[in-house]
Amino acid sequence: MNEWLTEASDGGLILNLHVQPGAKRTGFAGFHGGAAKLRLSAPPVDGKANAALCAFLAEICGAPKSDVQLLSGETSRAKRVRIAPAPNRLSRLRAALEASASRDLP
């Protein structure tokens, strides 16, 4: 796949993200150093940004929040997130990224 996205052996998706909390609005914003850049309107306080990140990814993938898990980067802008396997999640994720990114997928 791509540097920012890998497929786990069980079909789940592993995303490498560069997260910018406290933004004006939530959405993808292209790429940053091999990771998909994601702006979050939630502040980086008391885990609010991490919760907003998981909720946003669940919404665009059509998944329950419990299917989105933060693997690493709890207190960092560089995060790894796992999305449980299900049909159409990869295509929905790519469509959301392409719709909001300022440049094509690498």
Backbone torsions as a table, in degrees:
resi	resn	phi	psi	omega
1	MET	NA	-129.6	179.9
2	ASN	-118.5	168.1	-179.6
3	GLU	-60.9	-35.6	-177.2
4	TRP	-81.5	-12.4	-173.8
5	LEU	-141.0	125.9	174.7
6	THR	-130.0	156.5	178.7
7	GLU	-104.6	127.6	178.9
8	ALA	-73.6	164.7	-177.6
9	SER	-61.9	-25.6	179.2
10	ASP	-90.3	3.5	-179.8
11	GLY	95.4	-4.9	176.5
12	GLY	-70.4	165.5	-178.6
13	LEU	-110.7	135.1	175.6
14	ILE	-112.5	120.7	-178.1
15	LEU	-109.3	134.7	170.8
16	ASN	-101.0	119.1	-173.9
17	LEU	-124.9	146.8	168.3
18	HIS	-110.6	112.7	-171.9
19	VAL	-105.0	134.3	177.2
20	GLN	-116.2	97.0	179.4
21	PRO	-76.5	161.9	177.3
22	GLY	76.2	19.3	-180.0
23	ALA	-78.1	168.7	179.1
24	LYS	-64.7	-39.4	178.9
25	ARG	-146.4	162.4	-178.2
26	THR	-93.0	135.4	176.7
27	GLY	165.0	165.9	176.8
28	PHE	-71.1	148.9	-177.5
29	ALA	-138.3	42.0	178.1
30	GLY	89.7	-140.8	-174.9
31	PHE	-133.2	154.1	179.9
32	HIS	-145.1	107.7	175.9
33	GLY	56.5	43.6	178.5
34	GLY	84.4	1.6	178.1
35	ALA	-117.9	150.9	173.4
36	ALA	-73.9	132.2	-179.7
37	LYS	-90.4	132.5	-178.2
38	LEU	-130.8	123.6	175.9
39	ARG	-93.8	136.9	178.8
40	LEU	-122.6	135.5	178.2
41	SER	-76.8	-17.7	-179.7
42	ALA	-71.5	144.2	178.3
43	PRO	-77.3	154.3	179.4
44	PRO	-82.1	58.5	-176.1
45	VAL	-128.6	131.9	174.6
46	ASP	51.9	35.5	177.5
47	GLY	75.7	8.0	-178.4
48	LYS	-63.7	-39.7	-180.0
49	ALA	-67.1	-40.0	178.4
50	ASN	-65.0	-40.3	177.9
51	ALA	-65.7	-41.0	178.5
52	ALA	-66.1	-37.1	177.7
53	LEU	-60.3	-50.7	-179.1
54	CYS	-64.2	-40.4	178.8
55	ALA	-65.0	-42.5	179.4
56	PHE	-63.0	-48.0	-179.7
57	LEU	-64.0	-38.9	177.1
58	ALA	-61.8	-42.3	-178.8
59	GLU	-64.2	-47.5	-177.1
60	ILE	-72.3	-23.7	178.4
61	CYS	-91.0	-5.8	-177.3
62	GLY	67.1	37.8	-176.1
63	ALA	-118.3	154.4	171.1
64	PRO	-69.5	152.8	-178.6
65	LYS	-57.3	-30.1	-178.5
66	SER	-68.5	-15.3	178.1
67	ASP	-86.1	-4.0	-179.9
68	VAL	-112.6	124.4	-174.1
69	GLN	-130.8	129.4	174.9
70	LEU	-77.7	116.5	-178.1
71	LEU	-87.5	-39.9	180.0
72	SER	-156.5	159.8	177.5
73	GLY	93.8	30.6	-177.4
74	GLU	-54.6	-37.7	-178.8
75	THR	-114.8	16.8	-176.8
76	SER	-120.0	160.9	173.7
77	ARG	-76.2	-27.5	177.7
78	ALA	-84.2	116.2	-175.2
79	LYS	-129.4	150.0	171.1
80	ARG	-117.9	129.1	-176.9
81	VAL	-127.0	140.3	176.8
82	ARG	-111.1	134.2	174.7
83	ILE	-116.2	125.4	-177.1
84	ALA	-60.9	151.5	-177.6
85	PRO	-68.4	142.1	174.1
86	ALA	-171.9	155.6	179.8
87	PRO	-61.1	144.3	172.3
88	ASN	71.1	0.3	-178.6
89	ARG	-67.9	-40.3	179.5
90	LEU	-63.9	-45.1	-178.8
91	SER	-66.2	-37.3	178.1
92	ARG	-67.2	-39.5	178.3
93	LEU	-64.9	-46.4	178.7
94	ARG	-62.2	-41.5	180.0
95	ALA	-62.7	-41.8	179.3
96	ALA	-65.5	-41.1	-179.8
97	LEU	-67.4	-44.2	-179.4
98	GLU	-65.1	-36.8	-178.0
99	ALA	-66.9	-32.9	-174.6
100	SER	-108.1	-13.7	-178.5
101	ALA	-75.6	150.5	-178.8
102	SER	-87.0	-7.0	177.4
103	ARG	-143.7	168.0	-177.9
104	ASP	-68.6	161.2	174.5
105	LEU	-62.5	144.4	179.4
106	PRO	-70.5	NA	NA
